[in-house]
Amino acid sequence: MAARAATQEGPGGEGNLPDDIDVAALHAEAGRLVALHGKATVTAAGAAFRHYLIERARTGAQRSTIALQGTDIERRARAGRVRRLADDTPVDILFDLARPLAALLARGRAVDASIIANRYLDLSPQGASGWALLPLMLSLHTEDAAQADALLEPSVPQLIVIGGLSGTGKSSLARLLGAQYGRRPGARVLRSDVFRKRLAGLPPETRLPPAHYTRRNDAATYEALFESADDHLACGSTVILDAVFLNRSEREVAEALALQARVPFTGIWLEAPDRDRVARVSARTGDASDATAEIARDQARRPVGDLFGWHRMRANRAMDLILPAARAAIERARR
């Protein structure tokens, strides 16, 4: 997939992503796959698909993983996740998704693969067990046996939380970090803006009226976000939460979640001058966030409270400075 330079949008914006990462194009590819899979004929041939995977397995690690995850594979078939695609062979839609992801990984495009995978599940939720199946699906699409087995090696899960007022570039940082932690395709990046739209039964980029931005809806959004994070951690996946986390209670719940799951926790708080944040928010198009310049200004007037234990980072600088600082904080938490 050809990737083009992203548009400059201000502090921590897409312009701070590497020039060859085109988020819009990657999102479009994920949307194309979702539409293709949505049109395919559903079949309950879970046992047949599992047998198909066994036939494709070339290593002992692959066969062992298929045996361990066989229940999840067949349960997905009962849930309608196995479809007739390509040559009419019944395959799980995640197996088909893994094909282009494996091709991207083979070309060293790990960030692209992570963005497509996360976007696919944002548009077509597959549950925590679905994300946990992707390393196996990727492995079965990987030609080199040693590399295929490496995809199946266990990785200690962790919870990484990226907070900050609107316009500080949380999503840009989350996308880059997502490719660097957890088993391929990386961490599951869970964004509060996407969950708010999902609770309303709408696609991520559909704008919601102000009536959907109440304390009650905020609480429901964070509750759904935390529940999903808990499920993914229980399945052994690393999770990155992308939300404002303006209230101390929300930050405390995130830390408690990591403590309960017994996984390393890293809280990163991005900061930028109000004028830069407002400029970035005003320039957004086609984004899941409904934040406006007025909302961005209002956030600055609200108290954040104690950020003890969180790593505060200036976001109004180049991503090649922010990213190493974030990674250093994450690595310290893992020790």
C-alpha positions as CSV (number, residue, x, y, z in Angstrom):
1,M,0.0,0.0,0.0
2,A,1.4,3.3,-1.0
3,A,1.5,5.8,1.9
4,R,1.7,9.6,1.4
5,A,2.8,12.5,3.6
6,A,0.3,13.4,6.3
7,T,-1.1,16.9,6.6
8,Q,0.4,19.3,9.2
9,E,-2.2,20.0,11.8
10,G,-0.4,21.5,14.8
11,P,0.9,20.1,18.1
12,G,1.0,16.3,18.2
13,G,-1.1,16.2,15.1
14,E,-0.9,13.9,12.2
15,G,1.9,16.1,10.8
16,N,4.1,14.7,13.6
17,L,3.7,11.2,12.3
18,P,6.4,9.9,9.9
19,D,5.9,11.3,6.4
20,D,5.2,7.9,4.9
21,I,2.2,7.1,7.2
22,D,-1.1,8.1,5.7
23,V,-3.7,7.4,8.4
24,A,-6.6,8.3,6.1
25,A,-5.5,5.7,3.4
26,L,-5.0,3.1,6.1
27,H,-8.4,3.7,7.6
28,A,-9.9,3.5,4.1
29,E,-8.2,0.1,3.5
30,A,-9.6,-1.2,6.9
31,G,-13.1,0.1,5.8
32,R,-12.8,-1.7,2.5
33,L,-12.1,-5.0,4.2
34,V,-14.9,-4.5,6.7
35,A,-17.3,-3.9,3.8
36,L,-16.0,-6.9,1.8
37,H,-16.4,-9.2,4.8
38,G,-19.8,-7.8,5.6
39,K,-21.0,-8.9,2.1
40,A,-19.6,-12.4,2.3
41,T,-21.8,-15.4,3.0
42,V,-21.8,-16.6,6.6
43,T,-21.1,-20.3,7.3
44,A,-21.1,-22.3,10.5
45,A,-18.1,-24.4,9.2
46,G,-16.0,-23.8,12.3
47,A,-14.6,-27.3,12.4
48,A,-13.7,-27.2,8.7
49,F,-11.9,-23.9,9.2
50,R,-10.0,-25.2,12.2
51,H,-8.9,-28.2,10.1
52,Y,-7.9,-25.8,7.3
53,L,-5.6,-24.0,9.8
54,I,-4.1,-27.3,11.0
55,E,-3.3,-28.1,7.4
56,R,-1.5,-24.8,7.0
57,A,0.5,-25.1,10.2
58,R,4.2,-25.8,9.5
59,T,5.6,-25.6,13.0
60,G,5.0,-27.2,16.4
61,A,4.3,-23.7,17.9
62,Q,1.6,-23.1,15.3
63,R,0.0,-26.5,15.9
64,S,0.1,-26.0,19.7
65,T,-1.5,-22.5,19.5
66,I,-4.3,-23.8,17.2
67,A,-5.0,-26.5,19.9
68,L,-5.0,-23.9,22.7
69,Q,-7.2,-21.5,20.8
70,G,-9.4,-24.1,19.1
71,T,-12.4,-23.3,21.3
72,D,-12.3,-19.6,20.5
73,I,-11.9,-20.4,16.8
74,E,-15.0,-22.6,16.7
75,R,-17.0,-20.2,19.0
76,R,-16.3,-17.4,16.4
77,A,-17.8,-19.7,13.7
78,R,-21.0,-20.0,15.8
79,A,-21.0,-16.2,16.1
80,G,-21.0,-15.8,12.3
81,R,-17.3,-14.8,11.9
82,V,-16.5,-17.5,9.4
83,R,-17.4,-16.5,5.8
84,R,-16.9,-17.8,2.3
85,L,-14.3,-15.7,0.7
86,A,-12.0,-15.7,-2.3
87,D,-12.1,-19.3,-3.7
88,D,-15.2,-20.1,-1.6
89,T,-13.1,-21.6,1.2
90,P,-14.7,-20.9,4.6
91,V,-12.3,-18.7,6.6
92,D,-12.5,-16.5,9.6
93,I,-12.6,-12.9,8.7
94,L,-9.7,-12.2,11.0
95,F,-7.7,-14.8,9.0
96,D,-8.4,-12.8,5.9
97,L,-7.6,-9.5,7.6
98,A,-4.2,-11.0,8.6
99,R,-3.2,-11.5,5.0
100,P,-2.5,-7.8,4.2
101,L,-1.2,-7.3,7.7
102,A,1.4,-10.0,7.3
103,A,2.4,-8.5,3.9
104,L,2.9,-5.1,5.6
105,L,4.9,-6.6,8.4
106,A,7.1,-8.4,5.9
107,R,7.9,-5.0,4.3
108,G,8.7,-3.4,7.7
109,R,5.4,-1.5,7.9
110,A,4.5,-2.4,11.4
111,V,2.8,0.9,12.2
112,D,0.6,0.6,9.1
113,A,-0.4,-3.0,10.1
114,S,-1.2,-1.9,13.6
115,I,-3.3,1.1,12.4
116,I,-5.3,-1.1,9.9
117,A,-5.9,-3.8,12.5
118,N,-7.1,-1.4,15.2
119,R,-9.3,0.5,12.8
120,Y,-10.8,-2.8,11.5
121,L,-11.9,-3.7,15.1
122,D,-13.1,-0.2,15.8
123,L,-15.4,-0.5,12.8
124,S,-16.2,-4.2,13.3
125,P,-15.8,-5.2,16.9
126,Q,-14.4,-8.7,17.4
127,G,-14.0,-8.8,21.1
128,A,-10.8,-9.3,23.2
129,S,-10.5,-12.9,22.2
130,G,-10.6,-11.9,18.5
131,W,-7.6,-9.5,18.9
132,A,-5.8,-12.3,20.8
133,L,-6.2,-14.6,17.8
134,L,-4.5,-12.2,15.4
135,P,-0.9,-13.3,16.2
136,L,-1.8,-16.9,15.2
137,M,-3.5,-15.7,12.0
138,L,-0.5,-13.6,11.2
139,S,1.9,-16.5,11.9
140,L,0.0,-18.7,9.4
141,H,0.4,-16.1,6.7
142,T,4.2,-15.8,7.3
143,E,6.5,-17.8,5.0
144,D,9.6,-17.9,7.2
145,A,9.2,-20.5,9.9
146,A,11.4,-18.7,12.4
147,Q,9.5,-15.5,11.9
148,A,6.2,-17.3,12.1
149,D,7.1,-18.8,15.5
150,A,8.4,-15.4,16.7
151,L,4.9,-14.0,16.2
152,L,3.6,-16.6,18.7
153,E,6.1,-15.9,21.5
154,P,4.4,-14.7,24.7
155,S,4.6,-11.0,25.6
156,V,3.8,-9.7,29.1
157,P,0.7,-7.5,28.7
158,Q,0.7,-4.0,30.1
159,L,-1.6,-1.0,30.3
160,I,-0.5,2.3,28.8
161,V,-2.7,5.3,29.2
162,I,-2.4,8.5,27.2
163,G,-4.3,11.4,28.6
164,G,-4.4,15.2,28.0
165,L,-6.7,17.9,26.9
166,S,-8.2,17.9,23.4
167,G,-5.6,18.8,20.7
168,T,-2.5,17.5,22.4
169,G,-2.0,14.7,19.9
170,K,-3.0,11.7,22.1
171,S,-4.2,9.6,19.1
172,S,-1.0,10.3,17.1
173,L,1.2,9.0,19.9
174,A,-1.1,6.1,20.6
175,R,-0.9,4.9,16.9
176,L,2.9,4.9,17.0
177,L,3.2,3.2,20.3
178,G,0.6,0.7,19.3
179,A,3.0,-1.0,16.9
180,Q,5.8,-1.2,19.4
181,Y,4.2,-3.1,22.3
182,G,2.5,-6.5,22.7
183,R,2.5,-9.3,20.1
184,R,2.0,-8.4,16.5
185,P,0.0,-6.5,15.2
186,G,0.7,-4.8,18.5
187,A,-1.3,-3.2,21.3
188,R,-5.1,-2.8,21.1
189,V,-5.6,0.9,21.0
190,L,-8.9,1.8,22.7
191,R,-10.1,5.4,22.1
192,S,-12.9,6.9,24.2
193,D,-14.3,8.9,21.2
194,V,-14.8,5.6,19.3
195,F,-16.6,4.0,22.3
196,R,-18.9,7.0,22.7
197,K,-20.1,6.6,19.1
198,R,-20.4,2.8,19.5
199,L,-22.6,3.2,22.5
200,A,-24.8,5.5,20.4
201,G,-24.9,2.9,17.6
202,L,-23.0,5.1,15.2
203,P,-19.7,4.9,13.1
204,P,-16.7,6.6,14.7
205,E,-16.8,9.8,12.6
206,T,-20.5,10.5,13.0
207,R,-20.8,13.8,14.9
208,L,-23.0,13.6,18.0
209,P,-25.1,16.5,19.3
210,P,-24.3,18.1,22.6
211,A,-27.0,16.0,24.3
212,H,-24.7,13.0,24.1
213,Y,-22.0,14.9,26.1
214,T,-23.3,14.6,29.6
215,R,-21.8,13.3,32.9
216,R,-23.9,10.2,32.5
217,N,-22.7,9.5,29.0
218,D,-19.2,10.3,30.0
219,A,-19.4,7.7,32.8
220,A,-20.9,5.1,30.4
221,T,-18.2,5.8,27.9
222,Y,-15.3,5.3,30.4
223,E,-17.1,2.3,31.9
224,A,-17.2,0.6,28.4
225,L,-13.6,1.6,27.8
226,F,-12.4,0.1,31.0
227,E,-14.4,-3.1,30.6
228,S,-12.9,-3.6,27.2
229,A,-9.4,-2.9,28.5
230,D,-9.9,-5.5,31.3
231,D,-11.1,-8.1,28.8
232,H,-8.0,-7.5,26.5
233,L,-5.6,-7.7,29.4
234,A,-7.2,-10.9,30.6
235,C,-6.5,-12.3,27.1
236,G,-2.8,-11.4,27.4
237,S,-2.9,-8.4,25.1
238,T,-1.3,-5.0,25.8
239,V,-3.7,-2.1,25.8
240,I,-3.3,1.6,25.1
241,L,-6.1,3.8,26.3
242,D,-6.6,7.1,24.5
243,A,-8.9,9.5,26.3
244,V,-8.8,13.0,28.0
245,F,-8.8,11.5,31.5
246,L,-9.5,15.0,32.9
247,N,-11.0,13.7,36.2
248,R,-8.7,12.2,38.8
249,S,-11.2,9.4,39.5
250,E,-10.9,8.2,35.8
251,R,-7.1,8.1,36.2
252,E,-7.4,6.2,39.5
253,V,-9.7,3.6,37.9
254,A,-7.2,3.1,35.1
255,E,-4.4,2.5,37.6
256,A,-6.5,0.2,39.7
257,L,-7.3,-1.8,36.5
258,A,-3.7,-2.5,35.9
259,L,-3.1,-3.3,39.6
260,Q,-6.0,-5.8,39.5
261,A,-4.7,-7.4,36.3
262,R,-1.2,-7.4,37.7
263,V,0.3,-5.8,34.7
264,P,2.7,-2.8,34.4
265,F,1.0,0.6,34.2
266,T,2.2,3.8,32.5
267,G,0.3,7.0,32.6
268,I,1.4,9.7,30.1
269,W,-0.1,13.2,30.2
270,L,0.4,15.4,27.1
271,E,0.4,19.1,27.5
272,A,0.5,22.0,24.9
273,P,-0.3,25.7,24.9
274,D,-4.0,26.5,24.6
275,R,-3.5,28.4,21.3
276,D,-1.8,25.3,19.7
277,R,-4.5,22.9,21.0
278,V,-7.3,25.1,19.7
279,A,-5.6,25.5,16.3
280,R,-5.3,21.7,16.0
281,V,-8.9,21.0,17.1
282,S,-10.2,23.6,14.6
283,A,-8.3,22.1,11.7
284,R,-9.6,18.5,12.3
285,T,-11.6,16.8,9.6
286,G,-13.0,13.3,9.5
287,D,-12.0,12.5,13.1
288,A,-13.9,10.5,15.8
289,S,-13.5,13.4,18.2
290,D,-16.3,16.0,18.4
291,A,-14.2,18.5,20.3
292,T,-14.5,22.0,19.1
293,A,-12.4,25.1,19.8
294,E,-14.9,26.1,22.5
295,I,-14.6,22.7,24.2
296,A,-10.9,22.9,24.0
297,R,-10.9,26.3,25.7
298,D,-13.4,25.1,28.3
299,Q,-11.2,22.2,29.3
300,A,-8.4,24.6,30.1
301,R,-10.6,26.2,32.7
302,R,-11.3,23.0,34.5
303,P,-9.0,21.7,37.2
304,V,-7.0,18.5,36.3
305,G,-6.1,17.6,39.9
306,D,-3.2,15.5,41.1
307,L,-1.1,13.9,38.3
308,F,1.1,12.0,40.7
309,G,2.8,9.0,39.1
310,W,1.9,10.2,35.5
311,H,4.6,11.3,33.1
312,R,3.9,14.9,31.9
313,M,5.2,15.6,28.4
314,R,5.2,18.7,26.2
315,A,3.3,17.8,23.0
316,N,4.2,21.0,21.1
317,R,7.4,19.5,19.7
318,A,8.4,17.0,17.1
319,M,7.1,13.4,17.5
320,D,10.7,12.1,17.2
321,L,11.3,13.8,20.6
322,I,8.0,12.8,22.2
323,L,8.1,9.1,21.2
324,P,11.5,8.3,22.8
325,A,10.4,10.0,26.0
326,A,7.1,8.0,26.1
327,R,9.0,4.7,25.4
328,A,11.5,5.4,28.2
329,A,8.6,5.9,30.6
330,I,7.0,2.7,29.5
331,E,10.2,0.7,29.8
332,R,10.7,2.0,33.3
333,A,7.3,0.7,34.3
334,R,8.2,-2.8,33.0
335,R,11.2,-3.2,35.2
